[in-house]
Amino acid sequence: MAEEDIIAGLTGFDPMNHNPGRGNLYDFGNFKILVDYGHNIASYRCIFNLLVALTARRTVGIIGVPGDRRDEDIIEVGRLCGLNLDIIYVKEDADLRGRKPGEVADLLIRGINKSGSKAKVEVIRSEEKALETAVNQHQPGDVIVIFYEKLDPLQQILKKINRVEIEKQEFSAAKGNI
Protein backbone atom coordinates (compact mmCIF):
# COMPACT_ATOMS: atom_id res chain seq x y z
CA MET A 1 0.00 0.00 0.00
CA ALA A 2 1.32 3.44 -0.93
CA GLU A 3 2.13 5.98 1.76
CA GLU A 4 -0.39 8.49 0.37
CA ASP A 5 -3.13 5.82 0.57
CA ILE A 6 -2.31 5.22 4.22
CA ILE A 7 -2.34 8.95 4.96
CA ALA A 8 -5.65 9.36 3.13
CA GLY A 9 -7.15 6.46 5.08
CA LEU A 10 -6.03 7.81 8.44
CA THR A 11 -6.95 11.44 7.80
CA GLY A 12 -10.28 10.53 6.22
CA PHE A 13 -11.38 8.27 9.06
CA ASP A 14 -14.38 9.69 10.90
CA PRO A 15 -15.07 7.58 14.00
CA MET A 16 -18.64 8.86 14.37
CA ASN A 17 -19.54 7.61 10.89
CA HIS A 18 -17.05 4.81 10.27
CA ASN A 19 -17.13 3.25 13.74
CA PRO A 20 -20.21 4.52 15.59
CA GLY A 21 -20.38 3.76 19.29
CA ARG A 22 -16.70 2.88 19.70
CA GLY A 23 -14.69 5.52 21.48
CA ASN A 24 -16.91 8.34 20.20
CA LEU A 25 -16.37 11.62 22.02
CA TYR A 26 -19.14 14.24 22.08
CA ASP A 27 -18.11 17.73 23.19
CA PHE A 28 -20.92 19.83 24.66
CA GLY A 29 -18.78 22.82 25.56
CA ASN A 30 -18.34 22.57 29.31
CA PHE A 31 -18.55 18.76 29.49
CA LYS A 32 -17.94 15.76 27.27
CA ILE A 33 -19.53 12.36 26.80
CA LEU A 34 -17.49 9.36 25.68
CA VAL A 35 -19.56 6.51 24.25
CA ASP A 36 -18.10 3.03 23.96
CA TYR A 37 -19.40 -0.49 23.48
CA GLY A 38 -16.75 -1.92 25.82
CA HIS A 39 -17.94 -5.10 27.52
CA ASN A 40 -14.77 -6.66 28.87
CA ILE A 41 -11.76 -5.92 31.05
CA ALA A 42 -9.47 -4.98 28.14
CA SER A 43 -11.93 -2.49 26.66
CA TYR A 44 -12.49 -0.82 30.04
CA ARG A 45 -8.71 -0.47 30.47
CA CYS A 46 -8.38 1.14 27.04
CA ILE A 47 -11.14 3.63 27.73
CA PHE A 48 -9.64 4.52 31.11
CA ASN A 49 -6.30 5.20 29.37
CA LEU A 50 -8.16 7.55 27.04
CA LEU A 51 -9.88 9.26 29.99
CA VAL A 52 -6.49 10.11 31.49
CA ALA A 53 -5.54 11.85 28.24
CA LEU A 54 -8.77 13.87 28.30
CA THR A 55 -7.82 15.47 31.66
CA ALA A 56 -11.32 15.66 33.07
CA ARG A 57 -12.18 17.64 36.17
CA ARG A 58 -14.26 14.64 37.26
CA THR A 59 -14.69 11.30 35.57
CA VAL A 60 -18.25 9.99 35.60
CA GLY A 61 -19.01 6.45 34.47
CA ILE A 62 -22.15 4.64 33.45
CA ILE A 63 -21.01 1.06 33.66
CA GLY A 64 -22.41 -2.35 32.91
CA VAL A 65 -21.33 -5.78 31.74
CA PRO A 66 -23.31 -8.46 29.93
CA GLY A 67 -24.57 -11.19 32.22
CA ASP A 68 -22.82 -14.00 30.36
CA ARG A 69 -19.39 -12.91 31.67
CA ARG A 70 -17.65 -14.76 34.50
CA ASP A 71 -18.32 -13.46 38.01
CA GLU A 72 -14.62 -12.71 38.56
CA ASP A 73 -14.47 -10.71 35.30
CA ILE A 74 -17.49 -8.62 36.28
CA ILE A 75 -15.94 -7.98 39.70
CA GLU A 76 -12.66 -6.96 38.03
CA VAL A 77 -14.50 -4.48 35.79
CA GLY A 78 -16.06 -3.01 38.94
CA ARG A 79 -12.63 -2.79 40.58
CA LEU A 80 -11.19 -0.98 37.56
CA CYS A 81 -14.11 1.43 37.62
CA GLY A 82 -13.55 2.11 41.30
CA LEU A 83 -9.91 2.95 40.61
CA ASN A 84 -10.65 5.22 37.64
CA LEU A 85 -13.97 6.98 38.18
CA ASP A 86 -15.13 9.69 40.57
CA ILE A 87 -18.86 9.04 40.14
CA ILE A 88 -20.29 5.70 39.06
CA TYR A 89 -23.77 4.87 37.82
CA VAL A 90 -24.23 1.12 37.66
CA LYS A 91 -26.70 0.01 35.00
CA GLU A 92 -27.73 -3.37 33.68
CA ASP A 93 -28.34 -4.48 30.14
CA ALA A 94 -31.95 -5.12 29.14
CA ASP A 95 -30.84 -8.57 28.01
CA LEU A 96 -29.63 -10.09 31.30
CA ARG A 97 -28.14 -13.11 29.47
CA GLY A 98 -29.18 -15.64 32.09
CA ARG A 99 -28.70 -13.47 35.18
CA LYS A 100 -31.33 -12.33 37.66
CA PRO A 101 -32.14 -8.61 37.86
CA GLY A 102 -29.60 -6.89 40.10
CA GLU A 103 -27.06 -9.71 39.96
CA VAL A 104 -24.59 -8.02 37.60
CA ALA A 105 -25.00 -4.70 39.44
CA ASP A 106 -24.20 -6.43 42.75
CA LEU A 107 -21.03 -7.99 41.28
CA LEU A 108 -19.90 -4.64 39.88
CA ILE A 109 -20.43 -3.00 43.27
CA ARG A 110 -18.42 -5.79 44.93
CA GLY A 111 -15.57 -4.92 42.58
CA ILE A 112 -15.90 -1.18 43.23
CA ASN A 113 -15.78 -1.84 46.97
CA LYS A 114 -12.78 -4.14 46.50
CA SER A 115 -10.88 -1.23 44.93
CA GLY A 116 -11.20 0.86 48.10
CA SER A 117 -12.80 3.58 45.99
CA LYS A 118 -14.35 6.68 47.52
CA ALA A 119 -16.43 7.20 44.35
CA LYS A 120 -20.08 8.09 44.66
CA VAL A 121 -21.99 5.01 43.44
CA GLU A 122 -25.62 4.83 42.41
CA VAL A 123 -27.51 1.97 40.78
CA ILE A 124 -29.77 3.08 37.93
CA ARG A 125 -30.54 -0.05 35.95
CA SER A 126 -31.72 1.75 32.79
CA GLU A 127 -28.78 3.05 30.74
CA GLU A 128 -30.93 5.82 29.26
CA LYS A 129 -32.00 7.04 32.73
CA ALA A 130 -28.42 6.73 33.97
CA LEU A 131 -27.16 8.90 31.10
CA GLU A 132 -29.88 11.49 31.65
CA THR A 133 -29.06 11.57 35.38
CA ALA A 134 -25.33 11.95 34.74
CA VAL A 135 -25.95 14.81 32.30
CA ASN A 136 -28.40 16.55 34.64
CA GLN A 137 -25.85 16.37 37.48
CA HIS A 138 -22.74 17.21 35.47
CA GLN A 139 -20.33 19.96 36.43
CA PRO A 140 -18.11 21.96 34.09
CA GLY A 141 -15.07 19.94 33.05
CA ASP A 142 -16.72 16.54 33.56
CA VAL A 143 -16.18 13.69 31.17
CA ILE A 144 -19.01 11.19 31.26
CA VAL A 145 -18.25 7.76 29.82
CA ILE A 146 -21.02 5.32 29.05
CA PHE A 147 -20.46 1.64 28.31
CA TYR A 148 -23.69 0.93 26.50
CA GLU A 149 -25.82 -1.97 25.30
CA LYS A 150 -27.98 -0.22 22.68
CA LEU A 151 -26.65 2.72 20.69
CA ASP A 152 -29.80 4.08 19.01
CA PRO A 153 -31.61 5.22 22.21
CA LEU A 154 -28.41 6.88 23.43
CA GLN A 155 -27.93 8.71 20.14
CA GLN A 156 -31.43 10.17 20.52
CA ILE A 157 -30.53 11.42 24.01
CA LEU A 158 -27.25 12.87 22.70
CA LYS A 159 -29.14 14.76 19.96
CA LYS A 160 -31.53 16.14 22.58
CA ILE A 161 -28.61 17.23 24.81
CA ASN A 162 -26.96 18.91 21.82
CA ARG A 163 -30.14 20.89 21.07
CA VAL A 164 -30.39 22.01 24.71
CA GLU A 165 -26.72 23.07 24.81
CA ILE A 166 -27.09 25.05 21.57
CA GLU A 167 -30.17 26.81 22.99
CA LYS A 168 -28.24 27.65 26.18
CA GLN A 169 -25.40 29.14 24.13
CA GLU A 170 -27.81 31.14 21.97
CA PHE A 171 -29.60 32.43 25.09
CA SER A 172 -26.30 33.43 26.71
CA ALA A 173 -25.17 35.19 23.54
CA ALA A 174 -28.50 37.03 23.20
CA LYS A 175 -28.46 38.00 26.87
CA GLY A 176 -24.97 39.46 26.46
CA ASN A 177 -26.18 41.65 23.60
CA ILE A 178 -28.97 43.32 25.61
C-alpha positions in Angstrom: 0.0 0.0 0.0 1.3 3.4 -0.9 2.1 6.0 1.8 -0.4 8.5 0.4 -3.1 5.8 0.6 -2.3 5.2 4.2 -2.3 9.0 5.0 -5.7 9.4 3.1 -7.1 6.5 5.1 -6.0 7.8 8.4 -7.0 11.4 7.8 -10.3 10.5 6.2 -11.4 8.3 9.1 -14.4 9.7 10.9 -15.1 7.6 14.0 -18.6 8.9 14.4 -19.5 7.6 10.9 -17.0 4.8 10.3 -17.1 3.3 13.7 -20.2 4.5 15.6 -20.4 3.8 19.3 -16.7 2.9 19.7 -14.7 5.5 21.5 -16.9 8.3 20.2 -16.4 11.6 22.0 -19.1 14.2 22.1 -18.1 17.7 23.2 -20.9 19.8 24.7 -18.8 22.8 25.6 -18.3 22.6 29.3 -18.6 18.8 29.5 -17.9 15.8 27.3 -19.5 12.4 26.8 -17.5 9.4 25.7 -19.6 6.5 24.2 -18.1 3.0 24.0 -19.4 -0.5 23.5 -16.7 -1.9 25.8 -17.9 -5.1 27.5 -14.8 -6.7 28.9 -11.8 -5.9 31.1 -9.5 -5.0 28.1 -11.9 -2.5 26.7 -12.5 -0.8 30.0 -8.7 -0.5 30.5 -8.4 1.1 27.0 -11.1 3.6 27.7 -9.6 4.5 31.1 -6.3 5.2 29.4 -8.2 7.6 27.0 -9.9 9.3 30.0 -6.5 10.1 31.5 -5.5 11.8 28.2 -8.8 13.9 28.3 -7.8 15.5 31.7 -11.3 15.7 33.1 -12.2 17.6 36.2 -14.3 14.6 37.3 -14.7 11.3 35.6 -18.3 10.0 35.6 -19.0 6.5 34.5 -22.1 4.6 33.5 -21.0 1.1 33.7 -22.4 -2.4 32.9 -21.3 -5.8 31.7 -23.3 -8.5 29.9 -24.6 -11.2 32.2 -22.8 -14.0 30.4 -19.4 -12.9 31.7 -17.6 -14.8 34.5 -18.3 -13.5 38.0 -14.6 -12.7 38.6 -14.5 -10.7 35.3 -17.5 -8.6 36.3 -15.9 -8.0 39.7 -12.7 -7.0 38.0 -14.5 -4.5 35.8 -16.1 -3.0 38.9 -12.6 -2.8 40.6 -11.2 -1.0 37.6 -14.1 1.4 37.6 -13.6 2.1 41.3 -9.9 2.9 40.6 -10.6 5.2 37.6 -14.0 7.0 38.2 -15.1 9.7 40.6 -18.9 9.0 40.1 -20.3 5.7 39.1 -23.8 4.9 37.8 -24.2 1.1 37.7 -26.7 0.0 35.0 -27.7 -3.4 33.7 -28.3 -4.5 30.1 -32.0 -5.1 29.1 -30.8 -8.6 28.0 -29.6 -10.1 31.3 -28.1 -13.1 29.5 -29.2 -15.6 32.1 -28.7 -13.5 35.2 -31.3 -12.3 37.7 -32.1 -8.6 37.9 -29.6 -6.9 40.1 -27.1 -9.7 40.0 -24.6 -8.0 37.6 -25.0 -4.7 39.4 -24.2 -6.4 42.7 -21.0 -8.0 41.3 -19.9 -4.6 39.9 -20.4 -3.0 43.3 -18.4 -5.8 44.9 -15.6 -4.9 42.6 -15.9 -1.2 43.2 -15.8 -1.8 47.0 -12.8 -4.1 46.5 -10.9 -1.2 44.9 -11.2 0.9 48.1 -12.8 3.6 46.0 -14.4 6.7 47.5 -16.4 7.2 44.4 -20.1 8.1 44.7 -22.0 5.0 43.4 -25.6 4.8 42.4 -27.5 2.0 40.8 -29.8 3.1 37.9 -30.5 -0.1 36.0 -31.7 1.8 32.8 -28.8 3.0 30.7 -30.9 5.8 29.3 -32.0 7.0 32.7 -28.4 6.7 34.0 -27.2 8.9 31.1 -29.9 11.5 31.7 -29.1 11.6 35.4 -25.3 12.0 34.7 -26.0 14.8 32.3 -28.4 16.6 34.6 -25.9 16.4 37.5 -22.7 17.2 35.5 -20.3 20.0 36.4 -18.1 22.0 34.1 -15.1 19.9 33.1 -16.7 16.5 33.6 -16.2 13.7 31.2 -19.0 11.2 31.3 -18.2 7.8 29.8 -21.0 5.3 29.0 -20.5 1.6 28.3 -23.7 0.9 26.5 -25.8 -2.0 25.3 -28.0 -0.2 22.7 -26.6 2.7 20.7 -29.8 4.1 19.0 -31.6 5.2 22.2 -28.4 6.9 23.4 -27.9 8.7 20.1 -31.4 10.2 20.5 -30.5 11.4 24.0 -27.3 12.9 22.7 -29.1 14.8 20.0 -31.5 16.1 22.6 -28.6 17.2 24.8 -27.0 18.9 21.8 -30.1 20.9 21.1 -30.4 22.0 24.7 -26.7 23.1 24.8 -27.1 25.0 21.6 -30.2 26.8 23.0 -28.2 27.7 26.2 -25.4 29.1 24.1 -27.8 31.1 22.0 -29.6 32.4 25.1 -26.3 33.4 26.7 -25.2 35.2 23.5 -28.5 37.0 23.2 -28.5 38.0 26.9 -25.0 39.5 26.5 -26.2 41.6 23.6 -29.0 43.3 25.6 
